[in-house]
Amino acid sequence: MPGKLKQVISASRRTDIPAFYLNWFIKAIRQGWVEVANPFFPKNVRRVDLTPEQVSWIVFWSRNYGPFLRKRSFFEAYQLFFHFTILSPSVLEKRPMKLSEQLNQLEQLVKFYGPERIIWRYDPLVFWLENETLHTNYQPGEFKYLAKTIGDLGVTRCYTSLAYPYSKFKSRLAQKFPKFQLLPQPHPEALKVVKEMVAVAKDAGIDIYACCTDALLAIEGVKKGHCIDGHLLNQLHPSEKVSVARAPTRPQCGCTRSIDIGDYRKQPCYIGCIYCYANPVWK
């Protein structure tokens, strides 16, 4: 049917599919569909068509694209977009990735797909007190190095946010780090850090975008983030249109319509970020 909108598949906000569940995803694509449970009502399951006739774009989210890069030829029937979290390692993650390995993967993604299809996520920012001393996972020296290196590859978007104090995040933190006290958001120190990030990123040719944290928009130079951006996808591949209708997944989300696949409960992420809203293996 001429003019019919195609789907955007988000793979995925619910877990790290490229790092841990790529074979599962490939199997689902081969069969042409995948069953997706409603995260709030698990018995409510829908079947999602994954055929190229129905799907134009797959938007990946990951901290490790090594498995994907080894099997990228399988996805040639689709348009691909990448969210790549490259964040300074901290005690808040059980198995943080090596920055050198991630930057090598990013260079390959740029080579194969172009920098305009990649968003660098330095996300989320966490601030806490321990024995009345301020700590954060933001590392200014590493951020400057990352911005310069990533900017030199042509990537122009960096998404960030302030970690949301989900009850399960606070519960995990209380169990593993009982002396840590999260700072209320938006804390002045957090705004100071993001202002610094804007200046550093600008020097590298990168813009800072706020994801689900509109308080950061008060900082000059910070733009509203749209992690799934139908307008951008249509510009990148105008021959197959996707929806530009707003479809926020949580408060202050700027995303347009997509279908998230994967399962919070059955597909935990083994990188183990204690602040994650999904289901990380952190014990």
C-alpha positions as a printed NumPy array, in Angstrom:
array([[  0.   ,   0.   ,   0.   ],
       [  1.696,   3.232,  -1.151],
       [  2.511,   5.665,   1.611],
       [  2.06 ,   3.125,   4.4  ],
       [  4.182,   3.847,   7.472],
       [  6.661,   1.191,   8.458],
       [  7.592,   0.191,  11.993],
       [ 10.594,   1.102,  14.121],
       [ 11.86 ,  -1.719,  16.342],
       [ 13.67 ,  -0.66 ,  19.512],
       [ 16.169,  -3.362,  20.494],
       [ 16.004,  -2.471,  23.243],
       [ 15.361,  -0.308,  26.263],
       [ 14.616,  -3.471,  28.221],
       [ 17.979,  -5.216,  28.035],
       [ 21.248,  -5.199,  26.088],
       [ 20.258,  -7.297,  23.077],
       [ 23.396,  -6.687,  20.961],
       [ 25.663,  -7.758,  23.834],
       [ 23.769, -10.731,  25.257],
       [ 20.73 , -11.707,  23.199],
       [ 21.704, -11.189,  19.562],
       [ 21.28 , -14.872,  18.643],
       [ 17.783, -14.785,  20.138],
       [ 16.98 , -11.717,  18.027],
       [ 18.37 , -13.307,  14.854],
       [ 16.252, -16.397,  15.466],
       [ 13.159, -14.191,  15.886],
       [ 13.9  , -12.345,  12.646],
       [ 14.31 , -15.647,  10.801],
       [ 10.874, -16.775,  11.938],
       [  9.466, -13.349,  11.049],
       [  8.008, -12.376,  14.398],
       [  8.62 , -12.145,  18.115],
       [  6.288, -12.31 ,  21.089],
       [  6.568,  -9.37 ,  23.473],
       [  5.059,  -9.315,  26.956],
       [  3.659,  -6.15 ,  28.479],
       [  6.15 ,  -5.328,  31.293],
       [  3.332,  -4.402,  33.689],
       [  0.93 ,  -7.195,  32.674],
       [  3.175, -10.13 ,  31.648],
       [  0.245, -12.311,  30.598],
       [ -0.631,  -9.72 ,  27.986],
       [  1.54 , -10.817,  25.046],
       [  1.545,  -9.393,  21.533],
       [  3.103, -10.789,  18.379],
       [  5.319,  -8.265,  16.592],
       [  6.011,  -8.633,  12.875],
       [  9.762,  -8.37 ,  12.193],
       [  9.753,  -8.794,   8.422],
       [ 11.391,  -6.099,   6.25 ],
       [  8.009,  -5.593,   4.608],
       [  6.716,  -4.186,   7.898],
       [  9.897,  -2.904,   9.576],
       [ 12.128,  -0.193,   8.188],
       [ 14.387,   0.654,  11.135],
       [ 15.985,  -1.25 ,  14.   ],
       [ 17.282,   1.05 ,  16.732],
       [ 19.887,  -0.727,  18.845],
       [ 20.934,   0.161,  22.398],
       [ 24.119,  -1.337,  23.836],
       [ 27.362,  -1.014,  25.746],
       [ 29.022,  -3.748,  23.685],
       [ 28.637,  -4.022,  19.912],
       [ 31.281,  -6.733,  19.514],
       [ 28.763,  -9.573,  18.922],
       [ 26.748,  -7.389,  16.53 ],
       [ 29.795,  -6.414,  14.45 ],
       [ 30.597, -10.092,  13.911],
       [ 27.09 , -10.716,  12.556],
       [ 26.142,  -7.35 ,  11.092],
       [ 25.609,  -8.778,   7.587],
       [ 22.478, -10.517,   8.869],
       [ 20.737,  -7.143,   9.253],
       [ 21.315,  -5.827,   5.721],
       [ 17.571,  -5.819,   4.958],
       [ 16.964,  -3.106,   7.577],
       [ 17.98 ,   0.456,   8.265],
       [ 20.008,   0.572,  11.479],
       [ 20.533,   3.22 ,  14.161],
       [ 22.752,   2.872,  17.229],
       [ 22.717,   4.135,  20.809],
       [ 26.162,   3.414,  22.249],
       [ 26.688,   3.947,  25.983],
       [ 30.339,   4.818,  26.549],
       [ 30.538,   5.93 ,  30.154],
       [ 33.393,   6.237,  32.611],
       [ 33.579,   2.975,  34.615],
       [ 32.637,   3.205,  38.282],
       [ 31.819,   1.088,  41.327],
       [ 28.185,   1.318,  40.25 ],
       [ 28.723,  -1.286,  37.513],
       [ 29.701,  -4.889,  38.071],
       [ 31.33 ,  -5.497,  34.672],
       [ 32.138,  -2.128,  33.098],
       [ 33.386,  -2.16 ,  29.521],
       [ 36.927,  -1.135,  28.609],
       [ 36.824,   2.285,  26.952],
       [ 39.489,   1.305,  24.402],
       [ 37.403,  -1.672,  23.284],
       [ 34.266,   0.438,  23.01 ],
       [ 36.017,   3.139,  20.989],
       [ 37.313,   0.508,  18.587],
       [ 33.765,  -0.786,  18.142],
       [ 32.497,   2.759,  17.613],
       [ 35.089,   3.346,  14.91 ],
       [ 33.839,   0.233,  13.107],
       [ 30.204,   1.318,  13.404],
       [ 31.102,   4.692,  11.894],
       [ 32.947,   2.965,   9.066],
       [ 30.013,   0.719,   8.178],
       [ 27.006,   2.969,   8.903],
       [ 28.183,   6.575,   9.18 ],
       [ 28.357,   8.863,  12.235],
       [ 24.904,  10.339,  11.617],
       [ 23.315,   7.016,  12.623],
       [ 25.029,   6.895,  16.013],
       [ 24.265,   8.537,  19.359],
       [ 26.929,   8.478,  22.05 ],
       [ 25.382,   8.093,  25.5  ],
       [ 27.37 ,   9.336,  28.501],
       [ 24.44 ,   8.323,  30.577],
       [ 23.313,   8.405,  33.336],
       [ 25.155,  10.766,  35.644],
       [ 25.037,   9.73 ,  39.304],
       [ 25.947,  11.901,  42.3  ],
       [ 26.181,  10.661,  45.871],
       [ 27.662,  11.382,  49.271],
       [ 29.855,   8.951,  51.171],
       [ 31.   ,  10.057,  54.609],
       [ 29.951,  13.584,  53.648],
       [ 32.267,  13.525,  50.607],
       [ 30.771,  14.145,  47.156],
       [ 31.292,  11.438,  44.536],
       [ 30.148,  11.027,  40.943],
       [ 30.666,   8.678,  38.012],
       [ 31.512,  11.714,  35.857],
       [ 35.24 ,  11.805,  35.171],
       [ 36.234,  15.125,  33.572],
       [ 39.53 ,  13.924,  32.098],
       [ 37.979,  10.828,  30.556],
       [ 34.995,  12.778,  29.258],
       [ 37.287,  15.245,  27.514],
       [ 39.26 ,  12.389,  25.967],
       [ 36.084,  10.602,  24.875],
       [ 34.561,  13.758,  23.405],
       [ 37.708,  14.489,  21.384],
       [ 38.033,  10.908,  20.135],
       [ 34.345,  10.486,  19.329],
       [ 34.075,  13.943,  17.777],
       [ 37.009,  13.119,  15.509],
       [ 34.964,  10.162,  14.218],
       [ 32.194,  12.564,  13.186],
       [ 29.603,  11.672,  15.844],
       [ 27.836,  14.9  ,  16.842],
       [ 25.273,  13.832,  19.483],
       [ 25.905,  13.009,  23.124],
       [ 22.885,  12.069,  25.253],
       [ 22.971,  12.294,  29.02 ],
       [ 20.599,  12.309,  31.994],
       [ 20.551,  12.407,  35.758],
       [ 19.961,   8.946,  37.197],
       [ 16.346,   8.655,  38.258],
       [ 15.93 ,   7.426,  41.864],
       [ 13.789,   4.392,  41.052],
       [ 12.829,   2.456,  44.165],
       [ 14.732,  -0.617,  42.963],
       [ 17.832,   1.517,  42.356],
       [ 17.657,   2.905,  45.895],
       [ 17.036,  -0.56 ,  47.29 ],
       [ 20.049,  -2.048,  45.488],
       [ 22.212,   0.882,  46.563],
       [ 21.154,   0.499,  50.194],
       [ 22.067,  -3.19 ,  50.13 ],
       [ 25.396,  -2.966,  48.32 ],
       [ 26.583,   0.497,  49.369],
       [ 24.735,   1.358,  52.594],
       [ 26.941,   4.428,  53.194],
       [ 26.041,   6.   ,  49.838],
       [ 23.47 ,   8.784,  49.927],
       [ 22.021,   9.872,  46.59 ],
       [ 21.862,  13.615,  46.079],
       [ 18.466,  15.12 ,  45.288],
       [ 18.033,  16.108,  41.656],
       [ 18.652,  18.441,  40.026],
       [ 21.5  ,  19.143,  42.416],
       [ 23.605,  22.272,  41.76 ],
       [ 26.708,  20.083,  41.412],
       [ 24.979,  18.073,  38.677],
       [ 24.047,  21.229,  36.782],
       [ 27.629,  22.436,  37.116],
       [ 28.927,  19.189,  35.654],
       [ 26.547,  19.239,  32.688],
       [ 27.469,  22.859,  31.976],
       [ 31.095,  21.75 ,  31.887],
       [ 30.19 ,  18.864,  29.587],
       [ 28.504,  21.255,  27.158],
       [ 31.662,  23.362,  26.854],
       [ 33.961,  20.354,  26.432],
       [ 31.652,  18.682,  23.903],
       [ 31.269,  21.895,  21.904],
       [ 35.027,  22.064,  21.432],
       [ 34.829,  18.55 ,  19.967],
       [ 31.935,  19.392,  17.632],
       [ 29.372,  17.556,  19.747],
       [ 26.006,  18.746,  21.099],
       [ 24.664,  17.621,  24.487],
       [ 21.081,  16.335,  24.63 ],
       [ 19.038,  15.729,  27.779],
       [ 17.188,  12.405,  27.96 ],
       [ 14.115,  12.478,  30.218],
       [ 15.706,  15.217,  32.339],
       [ 14.146,  18.517,  31.32 ],
       [ 15.809,  20.321,  34.25 ],
       [ 19.006,  20.23 ,  32.175],
       [ 17.367,  22.282,  29.424],
       [ 17.898,  25.373,  31.572],
       [ 21.608,  25.054,  30.778],
       [ 22.591,  26.981,  27.667],
       [ 23.51 ,  24.595,  24.88 ],
       [ 21.567,  21.559,  26.134],
       [ 18.957,  20.273,  23.687],
       [ 15.922,  18.073,  24.196],
       [ 16.694,  14.443,  23.472],
       [ 14.586,  12.216,  21.228],
       [ 16.12 ,   8.746,  21.487],
       [ 13.685,   7.393,  18.924],
       [ 13.302,  10.283,  16.504],
       [ 10.967,   9.6  ,  13.603],
       [ 11.8  ,  12.948,  12.019],
       [ 15.513,  12.131,  11.974],
       [ 14.949,   8.591,  10.705],
       [ 12.814,   9.914,   7.852],
       [ 15.563,  12.36 ,   6.928],
       [ 18.159,   9.602,   6.921],
       [ 16.037,   7.248,   4.819],
       [ 13.261,   9.214,   3.107],
       [ 12.048,   6.4  ,   0.839],
       [ 10.422,   4.525,   3.751],
       [  8.498,   6.704,   6.18 ],
       [  7.969,   5.932,   9.86 ],
       [  5.688,   7.566,  12.397],
       [  6.622,  10.933,  13.891],
       [  3.852,  10.739,  16.512],
       [  5.076,  11.337,  20.065],
       [  5.099,   8.196,  22.185],
       [  6.855,   8.887,  25.507],
       [  7.884,   5.849,  27.523],
       [  8.286,   7.751,  30.831],
       [  7.976,  11.329,  32.112],
       [  9.833,  13.96 ,  30.028],
       [ 10.61 ,  11.396,  27.302],
       [ 10.764,  12.912,  23.81 ],
       [ 10.567,   9.711,  21.759],
       [  8.366,   9.023,  18.76 ],
       [  6.578,   5.753,  18.111],
       [  8.453,   2.453,  18.163],
       [  7.995,  -1.092,  19.414],
       [ 10.29 ,  -2.263,  22.202],
       [ 11.18 ,  -5.925,  22.133],
       [ 12.965,  -8.028,  24.722],
       [ 11.955,  -8.854,  28.271],
       [ 12.954,  -7.109,  31.511],
       [ 12.574, -10.259,  33.59 ],
       [ 13.692, -13.075,  31.3  ],
       [ 16.638, -11.274,  29.721],
       [ 18.697,  -9.612,  32.463],
       [ 21.748,  -7.547,  31.569],
       [ 25.041,  -8.93 ,  32.863],
       [ 26.971,  -5.649,  32.805],
       [ 25.188,  -5.054,  36.095],
       [ 24.602,  -1.314,  36.381],
       [ 23.123,  -0.775,  39.822],
       [ 21.235,   2.347,  38.662],
       [ 19.494,   0.581,  35.775],
       [ 15.709,   0.71 ,  35.538],
       [ 15.704,  -2.707,  33.85 ],
       [ 16.831,  -5.936,  35.496],
       [ 20.618,  -6.039,  35.791],
       [ 22.536,  -8.927,  37.298],
       [ 24.396,  -6.951,  39.954],
       [ 24.75 ,  -9.28 ,  42.923]])
